[in-house]
Amino acid sequence: MKKTIFIIPGYGHTANDRWHKWMAPFFKSKGFIVKEVSIQWMYRVMSDYVEQFQDFYLKNKGEKNYILGFSFGAMIAFLSAPTLKPNKLFLCSLSPYFKEDLKNIDDASRKFFGVRQLKDLENHSATKTVGY
């Protein structure tokens, strides 16, 4: 049975960054088909990232599908899981920017993300995604 793993990097990163470069050869050596996800980060919000990934996933999924996400990539994976229903989900350093977390973020993070991104993040609930 063919296994496909989707690797979603963190915010602003690509699969070619040194942090991720070793992963594709490693997973290929274990028999996986590796799909490195390229997210268009600039001038977009979490809802856009999730939509980009879901489109990519549906075009490239295999018989057994695994998603590995880092930071914002982990958020994308987590938010996509109820719809895509992968066989396994690996969330590395899941970002704390869900609706429930926004009241706790500092001013520097608020400034970094900006009004548009923060407004969109208010639409993404971790507890709702999990099913509580």
Z-matrix of the N, CA and C atoms (Angstrom, degrees):
N
C 1 1.442
C 2 1.530 1 108.67
N 3 1.323 2 116.48 1 130.00
C 4 1.460 3 121.14 2 -178.78
C 5 1.520 4 110.72 3 -77.40
N 6 1.340 5 114.46 4 132.19
C 7 1.458 6 121.25 5 179.12
C 8 1.529 7 108.36 6 -110.81
N 9 1.320 8 115.43 7 130.62
C 10 1.459 9 120.97 8 178.07
C 11 1.519 10 108.89 9 -115.54
N 12 1.327 11 116.10 10 133.31
C 13 1.463 12 120.28 11 175.28
C 14 1.526 13 109.19 12 -118.75
N 15 1.313 14 114.81 13 130.83
C 16 1.457 15 122.92 14 177.87
C 17 1.522 16 107.19 15 -101.84
N 18 1.325 17 117.00 16 126.91
C 19 1.460 18 121.82 17 179.86
C 20 1.524 19 108.24 18 -111.10
N 21 1.349 20 115.11 19 117.28
C 22 1.460 21 121.11 20 -179.48
C 23 1.530 22 108.49 21 -109.70
N 24 1.332 23 117.74 22 115.22
C 25 1.465 24 120.07 23 -179.61
C 26 1.533 25 111.96 24 -73.65
N 27 1.324 26 115.13 25 170.10
C 28 1.460 27 120.93 26 177.36
C 29 1.519 28 111.75 27 -77.53
N 30 1.317 29 114.82 28 173.19
C 31 1.461 30 122.27 29 -175.42
C 32 1.529 31 112.47 30 -51.50
N 33 1.333 32 115.37 31 127.51
C 34 1.454 33 121.63 32 177.42
C 35 1.512 34 114.74 33 79.42
N 36 1.315 35 118.08 34 -3.76
C 37 1.467 36 121.44 35 -177.69
C 38 1.524 37 111.06 36 -101.45
N 39 1.316 38 114.35 37 166.27
C 40 1.461 39 121.41 38 175.55
C 41 1.522 40 108.63 39 -128.72
N 42 1.307 41 115.69 40 167.73
C 43 1.467 42 120.50 41 178.62
C 44 1.531 43 111.23 42 -65.98
N 45 1.323 44 118.10 43 -17.51
C 46 1.467 45 121.57 44 -179.87
C 47 1.520 46 113.46 45 -86.00
N 48 1.336 47 117.54 46 -5.74
C 49 1.459 48 120.00 47 177.82
C 50 1.515 49 109.96 48 -63.37
N 51 1.289 50 116.59 49 151.98
C 52 1.471 51 120.71 50 -177.42
C 53 1.520 52 112.42 51 -59.44
N 54 1.332 53 117.65 52 -25.24
C 55 1.461 54 120.92 53 -179.75
C 56 1.529 55 111.56 54 -66.84
N 57 1.326 56 116.41 55 -28.27
C 58 1.460 57 120.56 56 -173.28
C 59 1.531 58 113.96 57 -112.38
N 60 1.306 59 116.95 58 -13.60
C 61 1.466 60 121.74 59 -170.80
C 62 1.531 61 114.30 60 -56.58
N 63 1.298 62 117.93 61 -33.46
C 64 1.466 63 121.47 62 -177.79
C 65 1.524 64 112.43 63 -74.70
N 66 1.323 65 117.73 64 -20.19
C 67 1.468 66 120.66 65 -171.41
C 68 1.521 67 114.36 66 -68.41
N 69 1.320 68 117.18 67 -44.63
C 70 1.467 69 119.10 68 -177.43
C 71 1.531 70 111.05 69 -57.48
N 72 1.336 71 119.62 70 -51.58
C 73 1.473 72 118.99 71 178.12
C 74 1.533 73 112.59 72 -60.00
N 75 1.341 74 116.66 73 -37.90
C 76 1.462 75 119.70 74 179.37
C 77 1.524 76 110.86 75 -61.78
N 78 1.315 77 117.60 76 -51.62
C 79 1.465 78 119.95 77 -178.63
C 80 1.530 79 112.17 78 -66.97
N 81 1.319 80 117.31 79 -35.01
C 82 1.467 81 119.80 80 176.17
C 83 1.522 82 110.17 81 -62.26
N 84 1.336 83 116.86 82 -38.53
C 85 1.468 84 120.08 83 179.61
C 86 1.525 85 111.77 84 -67.01
N 87 1.315 86 116.65 85 -18.86
C 88 1.473 87 122.14 86 178.51
C 89 1.528 88 111.79 87 -96.49
N 90 1.337 89 116.83 88 7.53
C 91 1.463 90 120.97 89 175.25
C 92 1.515 91 116.04 90 91.71
N 93 1.329 92 117.51 91 11.11
C 94 1.461 93 120.68 92 179.32
C 95 1.520 94 111.69 93 -88.41
N 96 1.310 95 115.55 94 149.01
C 97 1.460 96 122.05 95 164.57
C 98 1.521 97 104.04 96 -88.20
N 99 1.324 98 117.38 97 122.53
C 100 1.465 99 121.33 98 -174.24
C 101 1.523 100 109.84 99 -101.40
N 102 1.317 101 114.90 100 129.00
C 103 1.464 102 122.30 101 175.86
C 104 1.518 103 107.78 102 -119.09
N 105 1.317 104 115.57 103 105.73
C 106 1.454 105 120.85 104 178.60
C 107 1.529 106 107.70 105 -85.59
N 108 1.305 107 115.11 106 121.24
C 109 1.457 108 121.32 107 -173.52
C 110 1.526 109 109.91 108 -88.00
N 111 1.311 110 115.33 109 129.24
C 112 1.457 111 121.50 110 176.76
C 113 1.524 112 107.76 111 -105.66
N 114 1.316 113 116.10 112 115.57
C 115 1.459 114 121.17 113 -179.95
C 116 1.529 115 108.93 114 -102.42
N 117 1.305 116 116.18 115 134.93
C 118 1.468 117 122.11 116 174.30
C 119 1.529 118 106.44 117 -82.55
N 120 1.326 119 117.20 118 98.63
C 121 1.463 120 121.23 119 -172.89
C 122 1.529 121 113.52 120 -80.36
N 123 1.296 122 117.51 121 -41.39
C 124 1.461 123 120.76 122 -169.82
C 125 1.536 124 112.84 123 -67.21
N 126 1.329 125 114.06 124 135.42
C 127 1.469 126 123.06 125 174.89
C 128 1.525 127 113.28 126 60.70
N 129 1.325 128 116.18 127 28.90
C 130 1.455 129 121.31 128 178.32
C 131 1.523 130 109.16 129 -130.91
N 132 1.322 131 115.57 130 170.59
C 133 1.463 132 121.97 131 -178.03
C 134 1.528 133 109.25 132 -125.74
N 135 1.334 134 116.87 133 173.04
C 136 1.460 135 121.66 134 -175.86
C 137 1.529 136 112.30 135 -53.58
N 138 1.314 137 117.71 136 -42.25
C 139 1.476 138 119.85 137 179.23
C 140 1.525 139 111.07 138 -58.18
N 141 1.328 140 117.08 139 -38.10
C 142 1.470 141 121.32 140 177.81
C 143 1.525 142 110.66 141 -67.30
N 144 1.345 143 116.75 142 -41.81
C 145 1.469 144 120.61 143 -179.68
C 146 1.531 145 110.33 144 -62.24
N 147 1.322 146 115.68 145 -43.37
C 148 1.470 147 120.58 146 -179.98
C 149 1.527 148 109.81 147 -62.84
N 150 1.300 149 117.15 148 -44.50
C 151 1.471 150 121.07 149 179.49
C 152 1.527 151 110.80 150 -63.05
N 153 1.340 152 117.07 151 -43.27
C 154 1.471 153 120.57 152 177.92
C 155 1.522 154 110.73 153 -57.85
N 156 1.339 155 115.06 154 -47.84
C 157 1.458 156 118.74 155 -178.36
C 158 1.523 157 111.47 156 -64.89
N 159 1.304 158 118.02 157 -45.30
C 160 1.463 159 120.52 158 -178.09
C 161 1.531 160 111.09 159 -60.11
N 162 1.318 161 117.39 160 -40.76
C 163 1.471 162 120.58 161 176.39
C 164 1.527 163 110.73 162 -61.20
N 165 1.333 164 116.29 163 -45.91
C 166 1.462 165 121.48 164 179.68
C 167 1.525 166 110.81 165 -62.29
N 168 1.308 167 116.55 166 -45.49
C 169 1.466 168 122.41 167 -179.52
C 170 1.526 169 110.88 168 -58.68
N 171 1.319 170 116.64 169 -49.72
C 172 1.464 171 120.58 170 -176.99
C 173 1.531 172 112.23 171 -63.15
N 174 1.319 173 117.34 172 -29.11
C 175 1.465 174 121.41 173 178.96
C 176 1.527 175 112.13 174 -81.33
N 177 1.340 176 117.16 175 -19.00
C 178 1.471 177 120.67 176 -171.60
C 179 1.518 178 115.26 177 -124.97
N 180 1.318 179 118.66 178 3.79
C 181 1.464 180 119.68 179 -175.12
C 182 1.523 181 111.29 180 -66.82
N 183 1.325 182 114.18 181 154.79
C 184 1.454 183 121.07 182 179.92
C 185 1.516 184 110.92 183 -115.05
N 186 1.327 185 115.72 184 -155.65
C 187 1.468 186 120.44 185 179.84
C 188 1.528 187 111.05 186 -73.44
N 189 1.333 188 116.45 187 -46.57
C 190 1.475 189 122.44 188 174.77
C 191 1.515 190 105.98 189 -119.86
N 192 1.322 191 115.93 190 131.94
C 193 1.462 192 119.86 191 -173.71
C 194 1.516 193 111.75 192 -125.60
N 195 1.326 194 113.83 193 135.20
C 196 1.459 195 122.40 194 179.29
C 197 1.523 196 107.70 195 -125.82
N 198 1.320 197 115.70 196 143.41
C 199 1.461 198 120.06 197 177.48
C 200 1.525 199 108.37 198 -123.87
N 201 1.322 200 115.41 199 129.10
C 202 1.454 201 123.25 200 178.35
C 203 1.526 202 107.22 201 -120.69
N 204 1.330 203 116.60 202 117.68
C 205 1.454 204 120.27 203 -177.96
C 206 1.513 205 112.24 204 -126.85
N 207 1.329 206 115.83 205 147.62
C 208 1.460 207 123.13 206 -179.97
C 209 1.525 208 110.20 207 -117.39
N 210 1.320 209 116.90 208 126.05
C 211 1.451 210 122.79 209 174.17
C 212 1.533 211 111.35 210 55.96
N 213 1.334 212 118.72 211 -113.85
C 214 1.464 213 119.71 212 176.61
C 215 1.532 214 109.91 213 -63.17
N 216 1.325 215 117.28 214 -32.17
C 217 1.461 216 120.64 215 175.51
C 218 1.516 217 111.41 216 -63.57
N 219 1.333 218 117.07 217 -33.67
C 220 1.468 219 121.19 218 175.78
C 221 1.525 220 109.96 219 -68.14
N 222 1.329 221 116.81 220 -37.83
C 223 1.473 222 119.58 221 175.88
C 224 1.524 223 110.46 222 -62.43
N 225 1.322 224 115.70 223 -43.86
C 226 1.468 225 120.76 224 178.80
C 227 1.527 226 109.77 225 -59.37
N 228 1.324 227 116.42 226 -46.95
C 229 1.466 228 121.60 227 179.08
C 230 1.527 229 111.18 228 -60.63
N 231 1.323 230 115.99 229 -47.54
C 232 1.464 231 122.35 230 -178.68
C 233 1.526 232 111.36 231 -61.33
N 234 1.319 233 116.88 232 -46.60
C 235 1.465 234 120.70 233 -178.92
C 236 1.526 235 112.53 234 -69.22
N 237 1.324 236 117.14 235 -26.25
C 238 1.465 237 121.65 236 -179.90
C 239 1.524 238 113.20 237 -83.94
N 240 1.313 239 117.04 238 -23.75
C 241 1.468 240 121.42 239 -172.39
C 242 1.526 241 115.01 240 -56.29
N 243 1.347 242 120.49 241 -43.68
C 244 1.466 243 118.31 242 -179.85
C 245 1.531 244 113.64 243 -60.90
N 246 1.312 245 116.33 244 -31.76
C 247 1.466 246 120.53 245 179.78
C 248 1.526 247 111.51 246 -82.39
N 249 1.337 248 116.66 247 -45.78
C 250 1.464 249 121.00 248 -173.38
C 251 1.526 250 113.52 249 -83.83
N 252 1.313 251 117.47 250 -27.34
C 253 1.463 252 123.82 251 178.97
C 254 1.537 253 112.92 252 52.98
N 255 1.351 254 116.66 253 59.63
C 256 1.469 255 118.69 254 177.04
C 257 1.525 256 110.63 255 -67.92
N 258 1.330 257 116.68 256 162.65
C 259 1.458 258 120.73 257 177.84
C 260 1.526 259 111.75 258 -69.05
N 261 1.317 260 116.85 259 -37.13
C 262 1.468 261 121.62 260 178.01
C 263 1.520 262 108.70 261 -144.87
N 264 1.323 263 113.37 262 152.09
C 265 1.456 264 121.51 263 -178.91
C 266 1.525 265 107.44 264 -132.17
N 267 1.330 266 117.33 265 126.11
C 268 1.459 267 122.45 266 178.70
C 269 1.523 268 108.10 267 -117.39
N 270 1.324 269 116.16 268 114.15
C 271 1.461 270 122.03 269 -176.07
C 272 1.526 271 108.72 270 -109.28
N 273 1.312 272 115.96 271 110.80
C 274 1.461 273 121.39 272 -178.33
C 275 1.520 274 109.51 273 -105.24
N 276 1.322 275 116.37 274 117.63
C 277 1.458 276 122.29 275 178.84
C 278 1.532 277 111.08 276 55.47
N 279 1.321 278 115.14 277 56.20
C 280 1.463 279 122.19 278 -179.36
C 281 1.525 280 110.11 279 -55.76
N 282 1.321 281 116.77 280 122.63
C 283 1.470 282 121.77 281 -178.22
C 284 1.522 283 111.85 282 -63.99
N 285 1.328 284 117.05 283 143.08
C 286 1.469 285 121.68 284 -178.79
C 287 1.522 286 112.65 285 -94.35
N 288 1.316 287 116.92 286 56.01
C 289 1.468 288 119.93 287 -177.38
C 290 1.514 289 112.12 288 -124.48
N 291 1.322 290 116.66 289 34.50
C 292 1.459 291 120.20 290 173.55
C 293 1.526 292 108.71 291 -81.21
N 294 1.302 293 115.40 292 167.54
C 295 1.466 294 121.91 293 179.98
C 296 1.529 295 111.22 294 -47.44
N 297 1.320 296 116.06 295 -43.95
C 298 1.459 297 121.42 296 -177.40
C 299 1.531 298 112.95 297 -66.37
N 300 1.331 299 117.43 298 -23.17
C 301 1.464 300 122.46 299 -175.13
C 302 1.522 301 113.78 300 -92.67
N 303 1.313 302 117.68 301 -19.16
C 304 1.462 303 120.66 302 -168.75
C 305 1.526 304 113.95 303 -60.91
N 306 1.315 305 117.30 304 -29.95
C 307 1.472 306 119.55 305 179.66
C 308 1.528 307 111.53 306 -67.14
N 309 1.329 308 117.63 307 -16.62
C 310 1.466 309 121.73 308 -176.24
C 311 1.532 310 114.42 309 -102.24
N 312 1.321 311 118.49 310 -3.21
C 313 1.465 312 117.98 311 -176.36
C 314 1.526 313 110.48 312 -79.31
N 315 1.315 314 114.68 313 149.28
C 316 1.461 315 120.49 314 -176.07
C 317 1.523 316 112.11 315 -80.63
N 318 1.324 317 115.10 316 170.13
C 319 1.466 318 120.92 317 -176.83
C 320 1.528 319 112.22 318 -63.79
N 321 1.329 320 117.15 319 -35.31
C 322 1.469 321 120.26 320 179.68
C 323 1.533 322 110.39 321 -63.16
N 324 1.323 323 116.95 322 -41.37
C 325 1.468 324 120.50 323 178.36
C 326 1.522 325 110.59 324 -67.35
N 327 1.325 326 116.85 325 -40.57
C 328 1.474 327 120.44 326 177.71
C 329 1.524 328 110.71 327 -59.16
N 330 1.314 329 115.53 328 -43.42
C 331 1.466 330 119.92 329 179.59
C 332 1.527 331 110.96 330 -66.85
N 333 1.332 332 116.26 331 -41.94
C 334 1.466 333 120.82 332 -179.60
C 335 1.531 334 111.21 333 -60.39
N 336 1.330 335 116.50 334 -47.86
C 337 1.464 336 120.43 335 -176.65
C 338 1.515 337 112.98 336 -75.03
N 339 1.294 338 117.81 337 -37.34
C 340 1.457 339 120.85 338 -179.89
C 341 1.518 340 111.92 339 82.38
N 342 1.309 341 114.69 340 166.95
C 343 1.463 342 122.46 341 -174.49
C 344 1.527 343 112.31 342 -61.72
N 345 1.316 344 117.53 343 -45.07
C 346 1.477 345 121.46 344 -175.85
C 347 1.530 346 111.63 345 -62.93
N 348 1.327 347 117.07 346 -46.57
C 349 1.470 348 120.80 347 180.00
C 350 1.530 349 110.40 348 -66.06
N 351 1.336 350 117.18 349 -43.59
C 352 1.468 351 119.98 350 179.77
C 353 1.523 352 111.26 351 -63.15
N 354 1.309 353 116.69 352 -40.77
C 355 1.472 354 120.73 353 178.18
C 356 1.525 355 109.79 354 -60.46
N 357 1.319 356 117.24 355 -42.61
C 358 1.466 357 120.64 356 178.76
C 359 1.528 358 111.29 357 -67.30
N 360 1.333 359 117.82 358 -39.60
C 361 1.466 360 120.70 359 -179.67
C 362 1.525 361 111.90 360 -62.34
N 363 1.328 362 117.41 361 -25.75
C 364 1.465 363 121.29 362 176.68
C 365 1.536 364 112.09 363 -62.62
N 366 1.318 365 117.02 364 -18.02
C 367 1.470 366 122.23 365 -179.87
C 368 1.521 367 113.47 366 -87.31
N 369 1.326 368 117.65 367 -2.52
C 370 1.469 369 120.75 368 -173.89
C 371 1.515 370 110.86 369 -117.66
N 372 1.305 371 115.33 370 101.94
C 373 1.456 372 122.64 371 -178.09
C 374 1.522 373 110.94 372 -98.86
N 375 1.333 374 116.31 373 127.04
C 376 1.472 375 120.41 374 177.11
C 377 1.529 376 110.30 375 -66.34
N 378 1.318 377 116.98 376 -44.28
C 379 1.469 378 119.10 377 -177.27
C 380 1.525 379 111.34 378 -66.92
N 381 1.304 380 117.77 379 -36.48
C 382 1.468 381 120.30 380 177.55
C 383 1.532 382 110.21 381 -67.98
N 384 1.317 383 116.73 382 -39.94
C 385 1.464 384 121.27 383 179.69
C 386 1.535 385 110.77 384 -62.12
N 387 1.331 386 115.73 385 -40.81
C 388 1.458 387 120.60 386 179.88
C 389 1.530 388 111.16 387 -71.57
N 390 1.321 389 115.54 388 -27.33
C 391 1.456 390 118.69 389 177.66
C 392 1.510 391 114.64 390 108.63
N 393 1.322 392 117.22 391 18.01
C 394 1.464 393 120.32 392 177.83
C 395 1.514 394 110.46 393 -86.98
